[in-house]
Amino acid sequence: MSEETPGFEEKPEVPAGATPDDAAEPKAAASSEEEAAAPAGDSAAAQDVALLAQLDQARTALGERTADLQRLQAEYQNYRRRVERDRIAVKEIAVASLLTELLPTLDDIGRARDHGELVGGFKSVAESLETAAAKMGLQQFGKEGEPFDPTIHEALMHSYAPDVTETTCVAILQPGYRIGERTIRPARVAVAEPQPGAAPKSESADGDTPSDKDADAPDKG
């Protein structure tokens, strides 16, 4: 039996020609494979997180662009409505200005018609002018006997009449004109009001007035 020398450990046998580092290579290779596999899994998870973040950013950007587009569409619709409203207003103002300049001529035509002077070629021209003005929306108003309305009538003469119960237009001195609901000239009229203090006479049941009764009553004396 051989005696083991104290203080010395038994070393593994190493093949001839092999270096001590060759024994450690298998363990190092296995460790490298494990380390390579671990980063690969972490890299895939990191890529998934990055893709999700990019998707969220894309959705947020899409929502913002959609909101911007909707806001622009609303602003454009408001702009179109405003332009159309302004266009109509400008047209109405221009038409009203033109027709206002024609009112004295229309008054002359009306006076000529009242006096029987609207004849011949002048009559044709006058009627054509009135037709054109009517197509542009001009409307004449003001009639005798209608109640006085200070919003559309201008009273130039005033009198009292026993046969009216309210302030009434008794004569049209100049007709009024309007375009749609817009009055461009009020009708100039003469008005009459009820006679102040006038009241209808009352009769008794037998047809006698109070004065008749007093006349028929016997004298007290």
Residue, then its C-alpha position, 0 to 999 in steps of 0.5 A: m500500500s502506498e501512503e498519501t503524502p499529506g498536504f497534496e491533493e489529487k489532480p485529475e488526469v490530463p491527457a498527454g499533450a493537453t494544456p490545463d485550459d483545454a479542460a475548462e473549454p467545455k464549461a466556458a462554451a456552455s456558459s456562452e450559449e446560455e448567455a447568448a440565449a438570454p439576451a436574445g429573449d430580452s431583445a425580443a421583449a424589448q422589440d415588442v415594447a418598442l413596437l407597442a410604444q410606436l403604435d400608441q404614438a401612431r394612434t395618438a398622432l392619428g387622433e390629433r390629425t383627425a381632430d385637426l381635420q374636423r376642426l378645419q372642416a367646421e371652420y370651412q363650413n362656417y366660412r362658406r356660410r358667412v361668405e354666402r350671407d355676406r354675398i346676399a346682404v351685399k346684393e340686397i344693399a345694391v338692389a335697394s340702392l338702385l331701386t331707391e334711385l328709381l323711385p322718383t321716376l316711378d312716382d312720375i309714371g304714377r302721376a302720369r297714369d293718374h292724369g291719363e298721360l301714360v300713352g303711346g311709346f312712353k306707356s310701353v317704356a314705363e310698363s317695362l320699367e315697372t316690370a323690371a323693378a318688380k322682378m328685382g323684388l320691388q313691391q308697392f304698398g299703401k291704400e286709402g282706408e287702411p289703418f295708419d301704421p307708423t312703421i310703414h306710413e308717414a303722415l303728411m296731413h292730418s284731419y278729423a272725420p266723423d266717419v272713422t273709428e281709428t286713425t285712418c289713411v284717407a289719401i295716399l300722397q306717395p305710395g310706399y315701396r319695400i323689398g321683401e320685408r325691408t321698407i325702402r320708403p314709407a307710404r306718405v299719406a293724409v290721415a284722419e282721426p275720429q272727431p274729438g268728443a263725438a259720440p253716437k246718439s242713444e235712443s230709448a226703447d220706444g224710439d224717443t230721444p231724451s230731448d223728446k221725452d223732456a218735451d212731452a213731459p207735462d209742466k210741473g207747476 
